[in-house]
Amino acid sequence: MTKELFLGAFEINGVNLTSQGLWAHPDNTTWRYKELEHWTDLARMLDDGGFDFMFLADSYGYPVIDGVVPDVAFEQGVEIPKNDPMLLVPAMAAAAPRLCFGVTSSTSFEPPFANARRFATLDHLTRGRIAWNVVTTSSAVVTELFGKDRYVPHDERYAIAQEYLELSYALLEGSWEDDAVLADKGARRYADASKVHKVVHHGRYFDVEGYANTEPGPQRTPVLFQAGASSSGRAFAAGNAELVFLQGKDAPSLAAQVTDIRTRAEQAGRAGTDIRTVSGLSVITAPSTAQAEDQLEEYLSYVDPDAARVYYASMTGIDLAALDPEASFSDVTTEGGRTQVERYKGTSVREATADFIRNGMREFVLTGTPTEVVDRIEALVTDTDLDGFNYTPYVTPGSYRSFIADVVPELRRRGMLPETPRTGTFRERLSGRGPHLPASHRAARFRHQPATA
C-alpha cells in the first residue's frame, strides 16, 4: 500500500537558509525577507502547490568564535540579521487558507506563560493551523543577550524543557474548560466563571499562579515538533512530540531512527504512529541527470566555506577549523546543539567539514529527471517507513516552482501525495483524529477533571 506523505517547506526569516552565501545567487530572492509580500507570495505558492506546511526555523544567536563575531558572519548574513518568524504567520495564514505553519520557540529563555499566550493567539488566527517547534537553546551568546548568569548544560536544558511543556499544558489544556465560553449577548455573559480555573505551578524552574488569559484555540495545544538527536532529545520527543525531524544521511540510518522513535513512544505509553517522522529533502530536476548535476554545482559555487564553518560553530559551539582534520568525529563532544554532531559520527573531521560546507544542514539531495527523483523518493520511503519530507530549497522561489511543476504531479500520480490538498486543523491532518491531543498524550493529565461525588 502506497503511503501518502506529509510535505513541508523549510524556511528561515533571514538572508541564508542553510547554504551560506547562496543569498547572492541571481535567482535567489531571500534578500527580500523583510518584505511581507515575499512571504505571502511564497505561502500562496506552497498552498496551491500541494505543500502541507511551512516550517520556520529560528534562533536568537549568531556565530561567535573565541569571543568574536567573525566578519564573514556579517558579510554573508550567517544567522545575522534575521527577524522574528512568528510575526509572519497571521498574514501568511490569511493569504494561504490551507497551509499550516510550524514556528520555532525556545524553552530556555522566554517565559512559558508568554509563549503559551502567543501560540494560543496563533491557533485562533490560523484556525488551528499552527505548530510549535520545541527547542532548547545552547548558545552562550544568547545567554548573554538575555542577561542570564549561567550557561545551562545539555541534559539540564531538556529537564527545563519538560517542566516548561508541562506548565504550558496546564495553561493551554487545564485553565479553561471546553464549554467555559458562552458568548451569550442576551444574558450578557461571555464566560462561565466556574469553568475557568487558576493554574498553580511551583516547580524546580518555574513558578506561576493565575489564569490563562486566552481562551482555548481550535487545537488548544499547538501541534508539537521536535528535532533533538541526542538521547535526551529523543526521550523528550517520545513523550511529547507529534512530528519529529530526523537526520537522514542514508536509508539504513534513517530507518533505525524511525524505529527508535516509535519504540520510545510506545515505552512512553503512546502508539508508535502518534509520531510522524520527517527528514530533509532537496531536489534539482532537469531533462537529464547531467543537467541537474550541473545546476547543483552552479548553486554550490556560491557557498562561502568560511561562512559555512562559522554557521556550524553557531549551532554546535564547535570551530571545525580548530580540529585536527584527521581526527575521528566520533570523538567530538559538545554541550551545544548535538544534532549536527551526531550526524557525523563515524567520519573524520576532514570528511565532516567537507560535507557540511557542501550541504549545510541538508539531508537527502536528489538530482535527475523528475521520474528518477521520484523513484528514489519512493524507494527511500519504502526502505525507511518515513512519513514525509521537509523540502529545503536552493533558491527561492525557483526551487519551489520547479518542485511543484516537476515532482508534485508524479508524487500524486503514484499516490504519495493526495490529489486534493488536505484541510482541517494541523493535528487532524497529521493524526486522522480530532483537533486535540489524544488521551494517551501526557498533556491530557493536565485537563480539568470534574469533582466526583
C-alpha positions in Angstrom: 0.0 0.0 0.0 1.4 3.4 -1.0 1.9 5.8 1.8 0.6 9.4 1.5 3.4 11.7 2.6 3.4 15.0 4.5 5.3 17.7 2.7 6.8 20.7 4.5 8.9 23.7 3.3 11.9 24.6 5.4 12.4 28.4 5.7 14.1 31.0 7.9 13.2 34.7 8.3 16.6 35.8 7.2 19.1 36.0 4.3 20.5 32.5 4.2 18.7 29.2 4.8 21.4 26.6 5.2 23.8 27.1 2.2 25.7 30.1 3.5 26.4 32.6 0.7 23.7 31.4 -1.7 21.7 34.5 -1.0 23.9 36.2 -3.7 22.7 33.9 -6.5 20.9 35.9 -9.2 17.8 33.7 -8.9 17.5 33.9 -5.1 15.1 36.4 -3.6 15.8 35.7 0.1 17.3 39.2 0.5 13.6 40.3 0.4 12.9 38.5 3.7 11.9 41.9 5.3 9.1 42.4 2.8 5.7 40.9 3.8 4.8 40.2 0.1 7.8 37.9 -0.2 6.2 35.7 2.4 2.6 35.9 1.4 3.5 35.1 -2.2 5.6 32.1 -1.1 2.8 30.9 1.2 0.3 31.0 -1.7 2.7 29.1 -4.0 3.1 26.4 -1.4 -0.6 26.2 -0.6 -1.5 25.9 -4.3 1.4 23.5 -4.9 0.3 20.7 -2.5 2.5 21.5 0.5 1.1 20.8 3.9 3.1 23.2 6.0 5.9 25.8 6.1 8.4 25.2 8.9 10.1 28.4 10.1 13.4 27.6 11.9 14.8 30.3 14.2 17.4 31.0 16.8 18.3 34.1 18.8 22.0 33.8 18.4 24.7 34.4 15.8 28.2 33.0 15.3 30.8 33.7 18.0 34.3 32.1 17.9 36.8 32.8 20.7 34.6 35.7 21.9 34.5 37.4 18.5 31.8 37.6 15.8 33.8 36.8 12.6 33.5 39.4 9.8 32.2 36.8 7.4 29.1 36.4 9.5 28.0 39.9 8.7 29.4 39.9 5.2 27.4 36.7 4.2 24.5 37.0 6.6 25.3 34.0 8.6 22.4 33.9 11.2 22.6 37.7 11.4 20.5 39.6 10.5 17.2 37.7 10.9 13.7 38.6 12.0 11.1 37.0 14.3 9.2 34.4 12.2 6.2 34.3 14.4 5.0 37.7 13.3 4.8 36.5 9.7 2.2 33.7 10.4 -1.1 35.6 10.5 -0.5 37.3 7.2 0.6 34.1 5.5 -2.3 32.2 7.0 -4.7 34.8 5.6 -3.1 34.6 2.2 -2.9 30.7 2.1 -6.1 29.3 3.6 -5.0 25.6 3.7 -1.3 25.9 4.5 -0.2 25.1 8.1 2.8 26.6 9.9 5.4 25.4 12.3 7.3 28.1 14.3 10.4 27.6 16.4 10.3 28.8 20.0 12.9 28.0 22.7 12.2 26.8 26.2 15.4 28.2 27.5 14.7 31.9 27.8 11.1 33.0 27.1 8.6 32.6 30.0 6.1 29.8 29.5 3.1 32.0 30.1 4.0 34.5 27.3 4.9 31.7 24.9 1.6 29.8 25.5 -0.3 33.0 25.1 1.3 33.7 21.7 0.6 30.2 20.4 -3.0 30.2 21.6 -3.4 33.5 19.7 -1.9 32.0 16.6 -4.1 28.9 17.0 -7.1 31.2 16.8 -5.8 33.4 13.9 -4.8 30.4 11.8 -8.0 28.4 12.7 -5.9 25.6 14.1 -3.1 25.5 11.6 -0.2 26.2 13.9 2.7 24.0 15.3 5.4 24.8 17.9 8.9 23.5 17.1 10.2 23.0 20.7 13.9 23.7 21.0 16.3 24.2 23.8 18.9 26.9 23.3 22.6 26.1 23.7 24.3 29.3 22.5 26.5 31.1 25.1 25.9 34.3 23.2 22.2 34.0 23.8 22.8 33.5 27.5 24.5 36.9 27.4 21.8 38.5 25.2 19.1 37.6 27.7 21.2 38.6 30.7 21.4 35.1 32.3 24.1 34.4 34.8 24.9 30.8 33.8 25.3 28.5 30.8 23.0 25.5 31.2 24.4 22.1 30.3 22.8 20.0 27.6 20.8 17.4 29.7 19.6 20.0 32.1 18.2 22.0 29.2 15.9 19.1 28.5 14.8 18.9 32.1 13.9 22.5 31.9 12.1 21.9 28.6 10.0 19.1 30.1 8.8 21.3 33.0 8.2 24.2 30.5 6.0 21.9 28.5 4.1 20.6 31.5 3.3 24.2 32.6 2.3 25.0 29.0 -0.1 22.0 29.0 -1.6 23.3 32.3 -2.2 26.7 30.8 -3.4 25.6 27.4 -5.3 22.4 28.4 -6.4 23.0 32.0 -7.3 26.6 32.7 -10.5 26.9 30.5 -13.0 24.0 30.2 -14.4 23.3 26.7 -17.7 24.9 27.4 -16.5 27.8 29.5 -17.0 30.4 26.7 -20.7 31.2 26.4 -20.6 34.5 24.3 -24.2 35.0 25.2 -25.1 38.6 24.4 -28.7 38.2 25.6 -27.6 37.1 29.0 -24.6 39.4 28.9 -22.3 36.6 29.9 -19.1 35.9 27.9 -17.7 33.1 30.0 -18.8 30.9 32.9 -16.5 31.8 35.8 -17.0 28.4 37.4 -15.4 26.8 34.4 -12.2 28.9 34.3 -9.5 27.6 36.6 -6.4 29.0 38.1 -3.1 27.3 37.2 -0.8 26.8 40.3 2.6 25.6 39.4 5.6 25.8 41.8 8.4 23.7 40.2 12.1 23.5 40.1 12.5 26.0 37.3 9.2 27.9 37.0 6.6 29.5 39.3 3.2 30.5 38.0 -0.1 31.3 39.7 -3.0 32.6 37.7 -5.4 32.1 34.8 -4.6 31.6 31.1 -5.9 34.9 29.7 -6.5 33.4 26.2 -9.5 31.2 25.7 -8.7 27.8 24.0 -8.0 27.8 20.3 -9.2 25.1 17.9 -6.3 22.7 18.9 -5.7 24.0 22.5 -2.1 23.0 22.4 -0.3 23.6 19.1 1.0 20.6 17.2 4.4 19.8 18.7 7.5 19.5 16.6 10.9 18.3 17.9 14.3 17.7 16.3 16.8 16.6 19.0 19.2 13.8 18.1 20.8 13.2 21.5 19.4 10.5 23.9 17.8 13.3 26.0 16.3 14.8 22.9 14.8 11.5 21.6 13.4 10.7 25.1 11.8 14.2 25.2 10.4 13.8 21.7 9.0 10.3 22.5 6.9 11.7 25.4 5.8 15.0 23.8 6.3 15.4 20.0 3.8 14.7 17.2 6.2 15.3 14.4 9.9 14.7 14.6 12.6 15.9 12.2 15.2 13.1 11.7 18.7 13.4 10.3 18.9 11.3 7.2 22.3 10.6 5.6 21.3 7.2 4.2 18.4 4.8 4.3 19.7 2.4 6.9 20.5 5.1 9.5 17.2 6.8 8.8 15.2 3.5 9.2 16.9 2.9 12.5 15.9 6.4 13.7 12.3 5.9 12.6 12.2 2.5 14.5 13.9 4.1 17.6 11.5 7.0 18.0 8.4 4.8 17.5 9.7 2.3 20.1 10.4 5.1 22.5 6.9 6.5 22.0 5.4 3.1 22.9 7.6 2.9 26.0 6.1 6.3 26.9 2.6 4.9 26.7 1.8 6.2 23.3 1.3 4.5 19.9 4.3 4.5 17.7 2.2 6.1 14.9 1.4 9.0 17.2 4.7 10.5 16.0 5.1 11.4 12.3 8.7 11.2 11.1 10.1 13.7 8.6 13.6 14.2 7.0 15.1 16.9 4.9 14.9 16.8 1.1 16.4 19.0 -1.6 15.7 18.3 -5.3 17.0 19.5 -8.6 15.4 18.2 -11.7 16.3 18.7 -15.4 15.7 17.0 -18.7 18.8 14.9 -18.0 20.7 13.8 -14.9 23.8 15.6 -16.1 22.0 18.9 -16.5 20.6 18.5 -13.0 24.0 17.8 -11.5 25.5 20.8 -13.4 22.8 23.0 -11.9 23.6 21.7 -8.4 27.3 22.5 -8.9 26.4 26.0 -10.1 24.3 26.6 -6.9 27.1 25.3 -4.7 29.7 27.6 -6.3 28.0 30.4 -4.3 28.7 28.8 -0.9 31.3 30.5 1.2 33.4 27.9 3.0 34.3 30.3 5.9 30.7 31.3 6.3 29.7 27.6 6.4 32.3 26.9 9.2 31.1 29.8 11.4 27.5 28.7 10.7 28.4 25.2 12.1 30.0 26.9 15.1 26.9 28.9 15.8 24.8 25.7 16.1 27.2 23.5 17.9 29.8 25.6 19.6 32.5 23.7 17.6 35.0 25.5 15.4 35.8 23.0 12.7 38.9 24.9 11.7 40.4 24.3 15.2 40.1 20.5 15.0 42.6 18.0 13.7 41.4 17.2 10.2 42.5 13.5 10.5 40.8 13.0 13.9 37.6 11.0 14.2 34.4 13.0 14.5 33.1 10.3 16.8 35.4 11.8 19.5 33.9 15.3 19.1 31.7 16.3 22.0 29.7 19.4 22.9 27.4 20.9 25.4 25.8 22.8 22.5 23.4 21.5 20.0 24.1 17.9 19.2 22.0 17.2 16.1 24.8 18.3 13.7 27.4 16.4 15.8 25.6 13.1 15.9 25.2 13.3 12.1 28.9 12.9 11.5 29.7 10.1 13.9 31.9 7.5 12.1 33.6 10.1 9.8 36.8 12.1 10.0 36.8 15.8 10.8 38.0 16.4 7.3 35.0 14.5 5.8 32.6 16.1 8.1 33.9 19.6 7.3 33.7 19.0 3.5 30.2 17.6 3.8 28.9 20.5 5.9 30.5 23.1 3.6 28.8 21.4 0.6 25.4 20.5 2.2 24.9 22.6 5.3 22.0 21.0 7.2 20.6 19.4 4.1 20.0 15.7 4.3 18.9 14.0 1.1 19.9 15.8 -2.0 18.5 14.3 -5.2 19.3 15.2 -8.7 17.9 13.8 -12.0 14.9 13.8 -14.2 11.5 14.0 -12.4 10.9 10.3 -12.8 14.4 9.4 -11.4 13.9 11.7 -8.4 10.5 10.3 -7.5 11.8 6.7 -8.0 14.4 7.5 -5.3 11.9 9.2 -3.0 9.6 6.2 -3.3 12.5 3.7 -2.6 13.5 5.8 0.4 10.0 5.8 1.9 9.7 2.0 1.3 13.1 1.3 2.9 12.6 3.6 6.0 8.8 3.9 6.5 9.3 7.7 6.8 6.1 9.8 6.9 7.2 12.8 5.0 9.9 15.4 3.9 10.9 18.9 4.8 11.8 20.4 1.5 14.8 22.7 1.6 15.2 25.0 -1.5 18.5 26.2 -3.0 16.9 29.4 -4.4 13.6 31.0 -3.7 11.2 30.9 -5.4 12.7 28.9 -8.3 13.4 25.7 -6.3 9.8 25.5 -5.1 8.4 26.3 -8.5 10.4 23.5 -10.1 9.5 21.0 -7.4 5.8 21.9 -7.7 5.8 21.7 -11.5 8.0 18.6 -11.9 7.9 16.4 -8.8 4.5 17.0 -7.1 2.4 15.7 -10.1 4.4 12.5 -10.2 4.1 12.0 -6.5 0.4 12.4 -6.9 0.2 10.0 -9.8 1.8 7.4 -7.6 -0.5 8.0 -4.6 2.3 9.6 -2.5 0.5 12.9 -2.2 -3.2 13.5 -2.1 -4.9 14.7 -5.3 -6.8 17.3 -3.3 -4.9 19.2 -0.6 -5.7 18.3 3.0 -7.9 20.5 5.1 -8.8 20.9 8.7 -6.6 21.7 11.7 -2.9 20.7 11.6 -3.4 18.0 14.2 -6.4 16.5 12.3 -4.3 16.2 9.2 -1.4 14.6 11.0 -3.4 12.2 13.2 -6.5 11.5 11.3 -8.4 12.1 14.5 -9.7 15.2 16.3 -8.1 18.6 16.8 -7.0 18.0 20.4 -4.1 15.9 21.8 -5.3 12.3 22.5 -5.9 10.9 26.0 -2.7 8.9 25.6 -0.6 12.1 25.5 0.8 13.3 28.8 -0.9 16.7 28.2 -4.2 15.0 28.9 -3.4 14.7 32.6 -3.4 18.5 32.9 -7.0 18.9 31.8 -9.6 19.9 34.4 -11.2 16.9 36.0 -14.7 17.5 37.4 -15.1 16.8 41.1 -16.6 13.4 41.9 -19.4 12.9 44.3 
